[in-house]
């Protein structure tokens, strides 16, 4: 089968891209031909189809909107990609005409590419399966999160809260653009042109059904983990030195990820004991990274908390093996973080809030729960673990069976068509 995969990046910058390349390898190993369509960037993985890729917004090589050049071309591109880009549509139709794919697996496309990719496929007779990696289908801000808490206000007022709350970058202009682009997609019946949706967890399916999506089109297919040969031979057994509780956080330095809640919980924990160490790994923005370093110094936590950039040498597994538990202190309801899957694969239980997607992607056999959005509850959970470290061993022993039952199988909507 020839499978067209449409995604706004063709290099690894986060979870969606790791999924893309894992899936690409898995499909090709099964004899399928994968045809990518994306945006030109100097960081892109080499592809035979790169000449079909579209220019980035403003003909920039930047990844983040705030770094795009402030030119007329940029503003025109921003508007067309938000609403409907005929240029992107032409490029994709040309690729389809030359390669004749059997199906399109659509990943992230809104804003960076354009909703016109759906019409390009439909016009050329290619069915579209859309995998959902955030809450874009139900929330204009993509997160179901506003001012520090869960928000589904748009469910009741047909997205008008998007305008009332300036949900997109705190800007009336960007929020108005987002609202109008949502309404344009409704007029063009874009959602009806999609044959099926892949949800990574039951919470996403629940939210989409609440927004009126046809349940018959929704299928829950958890992200799979691609085991590398070097991972398979690693000793994943839990380290037994519980004199110091070793905690791990891997991810962006971002308020919605709950990282600042975690630092505050560390400050509370420090008043009770000194027998812990938190490793913070990640951060894409220099400003946020610097803020974190200053915060740790201000709270006198540098002896208990270390911070370093995410490593790209393929030995990320060492972070898990060097620690006892992985903390995912998300303030938003998350989708399905790769960190969670990786941690369970390496037999490391997780500490997560008991809400959102975590209710569907973990259970008590492998997770320690705390009350969502509560720093004190997080600190109390950490304290309980420290007083009874054998709980870690028990959950670690259960990780392998949970992982194999949930994330080990390579499942894809396309494979079942």
N, C-alpha and C positions, 0 to 999 in steps of 0.2 A: 504494500500500500504506500502511496505517496502522501505524506502528511505535511501540510503547510503549518508552521508555527509562527504566530505573529506576537511579537513582544517589543516593548519600547527600548530595551537594552540588549546588546549582544556581547556583554562582558559581565563578569561576576561583580556585583556591587551590593548584593543582599540575597535574602531568601528566595525571592521569585526567580532570580537568575540561576541560583544553584539548582533549583528545581528544574528549570529549563534544560540545563546541560546534562543533568542526571537523566531526565526523561529522554533527551535526544540520544544519549548513549544507549539507554535501555531499548528504545525503539529500533535503533540501527542494529543492535545485537540480535534482534528478532527478525531482521531482514527487511524492515521498513526503510523507505527513503524519506529523510527529513529535509524539508525546504524552509529555511528561515527567512523571515521578513522583519526588518528592524530599522534602526536609525544609524546613520554613519557616525562613527566615533573612532578616534585614534586608538582607543583601548580595546576595540572589538576583537573577538576571536576571529581568525581567518575563516572565510567562507567563499565557496564557489559562486554564491549568489549576492555578494556584497555590492556589486554594481547596481543591483535593483533597490538597494536600501535608499531611504529618503534622507535628505539633508536634515540636520538638527535645526531646531528653532533658531532663527537669526544666523544660520550657517555657522553656529558656534560648535566648539568641541567640549563645552562645559556640560556638566551633569545636572546641576542645581539651577533652578529658575533665577535665583538672586544673582547668579554669576553670568547670566546671559548679557551680551552687549546691549546697551541702551540705544538701539537704533530703530528706525521706522520699520525695517524688515523684521526685526524681532517682534514688534507689537502686532504687525500684520499676521505673522506666523502664529503668535499666541492666540489670536482671535480665531483663525482658521482651524487650528488644531483643536481648540475648545469646542467649536461648533461643527464644522464640516469642511474637510480639506479635499478639494478636487485634485490637487497635485498628488497627495498621498494615494488617493483612489486610482489615479492613472498609473502610478508606479506599481501598485499591487496588481492591478488588472494585467499589466504587461508581464509580470512574473508568473501569474496564473496561466496566461495564454501560452507562455513558453515552456512551462513545466507540467501543466495539467494535473494538479494535486487532486486526490480523492476527497479530502476533508481538511478543514482548517481547525486547528486547536488554538484558540484565541486566549492570550494571557493578558498582560496589562497594555492597554492601548489608548485610554482616554487621556486627553490633554497633550500628551507627547506625540502620539500618532494622530488618530482621529476616528470618530465613529464611522467615518466613510469607509473604513476597512471592511465593515460588515456588508455594506452595499456592494463593494467591489467583489466580494465572495459570492453574494447572492446573484448579482448580475451575470457572473460566470458559472453559475450552477454548482458552487462548492458549499456544502453544508458547514455550518459553524457551531463548534462546541466551545463555550466560554468557561474557562477555569477562573474562579473568583479568589483573589489573593488579599483583598481588603473589603471594606464595607461600602465600596463605591455604588453598587446597585441599589442600596437602600438609604444612603446618606451622602449628601452633597459634599461634606467634608471628609468622606471616606472612612470615618473612624467611630461613629456613634459616640462621640466624646466631645464635650464642650465645657470649658472653664472648670476643669478638674474632675468632671464626673460624667457618668453615662448619660447620653441624651438621645431620645428618639422622638423629639418634638415634631419633626417633619412628617412623621407617620400620620399625625392627626390633622395637619393643616396643609397637606399637599406641597410640602417643601417651602412654604412661605417663611418658616422659622429661619431658614437659611439666610434670608434677607434681614429679618428682624435682629438676628444675633451676629451678623457679619461673620459667619462661620469660616469663610475661606480667607486665611491669612489676616483676619481681623479687618478686612477691607470691604467697603461697600461696593466698590467697582468689581473686584474679583468675585464677590458673592453674587452680585447681580448677573455677571457673566455665567457663573455656574448654574444659577437658577434658570436663566434663559436657555442654556444649552441642554439642561434636563428636559425642559418643556419642548424644545425642538426635537429631541430624540423621541419624546412621547408622540408628537405629531407625525414623525416619520416612522413610528411603530418599530423602532430598532429592536426592542426586546423580543417582539414576535418573530423577527427574522432569524433569531438564534435558536438552533434546534435543541440545545440542551445546555445545562449549567452544571459544572463540577464544583461542589462546595467541599472545603477541606474538613468541615466539622458540622455537627448538628445544630450548633447555635446559629451559624450562617444560614442554614436552610430554614430554621425557624424565623429568622428576621426577614428573609426574602418572601416567605409565605405570608407574613404579616403585611408586607408591602404589595401583595396581590400577585406575585409570580405564580405561575401554574406549577403546582407541586409535582405534576407528572414529568416536568422538565428538569427537576432538581434531583441530583444524585450526590450523596456524600461519599467522597473518595479521599481518604486521608493522604497527605503527602508521604511518599515512600522514601526510605533512606537507602542510598546507594553505597554498599559496603566496598571499601577499597581493599586491595590485597594486604596493604600494610596494617590496616585496621584489624583484619581477621586474625592476625597472629599476635596481637597485643594482649597482654594479661590484663583483663578488666576487673580483676578482683578488687574489692574495697580495701583501701589502705587502713591499717588497724591502729594507727597512732591517733587516738582520740583525745590526747592531752590538750590539743588545740583544735577547735572546730574550724575546718577550712571550707570557706564558702566561695562560690564562683558566680560572677555575673558576666555574661557575654552579650553585647548588643550596643545599640546607639546610646549616646549620652543625650537623653531626651526626656522631658518632663512626663510625657504620656507613658513612657516605659517604666516609670516608677523608680528610676535610679536615685532621685533625690529623697524619696521616701526611704529607700534602703539605707542611704547614708545617715539619715536621721535615726533610723532604727539601730544602726551601728553605734550612734552616739548614746542612745538609751542603754544599749547592751553593755557598753563600756563602763557605765556606772555600776553594773552588777558584777562584771567579770572582765578579765583581760585575756581569757583563754580562747581567742578566736582570731581569724584572719580572713579578710575578704579580698579576693582578686577581681578587680574590674578590668575587663578587656573589651576594647572597641572604641567607637567614636570616629565619626566621619568629618566632623566640623572642628576646626582648630579653636574657634571661640568657645564652643561648649567644652572641649577638652581642657582648655585653660581655666574655665570656670570651675570645673571639677577639681583640678589640682589646688586651686585657691580655696575651695570649700573644705577640702580635706585638711589643709594646713590650718584654716580658721577654726575648725572643730577639733584640732589636735588629734587627728585620726591617722596620720601618716604612718604611725607604727603598727596600726592594725589593718590598714587598707592600702593596697597597692593599685596603681593604675598604669596600664600600658596599652599601646595600639594593638589592634587585632593583627595576628601574624598571618602572612600569606605564603609560608614555606611548606604548607601541606601537613604541618605537624600540630594542627589545632587540637587534636585529641589529647595532647599532653596536658592541656589546661584541665580537662575533665579528670584525667587520671591523677593529677596532683592535688585534687580537692575531694571533699566528701559529698557535698550537696550543691546543686545549682539553683540559684534564686532567680525567679522571673516575677518581679514585683509590679507587674503592669497595672497602670491606672485605667487604661482602656481595655476593652473586652478581648483584644487580640484576635488573631485568626488561627493560625497554627504555627508557632515559632519553630524554626529549624533547631534552635538551641534546645528546646524541650525534647525533640526527637533524638538529637545527638546525645544528650545527657542520659536518656534512658538506654540508648544503645551501649554506652560505655558503663552501664550499671550504676549510674549516679542518680539517686532520687531527686525530686524537684520540690521546691517551696513555691507555691502559687496561690493567688487569691481564689477563693471559692466562688467564681462567677464566670459569666461569658463563655468563651470557647473552652476554658479549662474544665468546666463541668462535663464536657463531652470528650476531652482528650486525655484525661487522667482519672485515676481513682485512688482510694486510700491505700491501695497496695503499694503504690510507687510515689505518692505525693504527700507532702505536709501542707495542710491548708491553713490559711488565715483569713480574717475578715477583710474583704476588699476595701481599699482606700483608707485603711486604718494602720497607721504607723505603729501604734501601741500593740495592736494584735500581731503584727509582723514581728515586733521585738519579743513579744511573749512566746510566739511559736519558736523563734530561734532559741530563747532561753530554755524552753521545754526540751528541745533537741539536745541541748548541751547537758542537761541533767540526766538524760537517758540516751546515750549515744548508740545503744544496741538497737534503737528504733531505726537508725540509719542502716545498719547491717541487714535487718529484716527487709526493709524496702529495697535495698540494693539487690538482695537475692531474688526479689520478685520482678526486677526490671526486665530481665531477658525474656521471660514468658509474656509479659505485657507488651514489650516491643514487637516480638514476633507475631503476636495476635493482631496488632494494630498497624504497625508501620513497616513490617518487613516485606510484605507482598508488593510487587510492582503492579499496581492497578491503575488503569487509565480508562476513561470513558471511551476513548478511541478504540482501545483493544477489544471492547465489548460490542462494537458496532459491526 
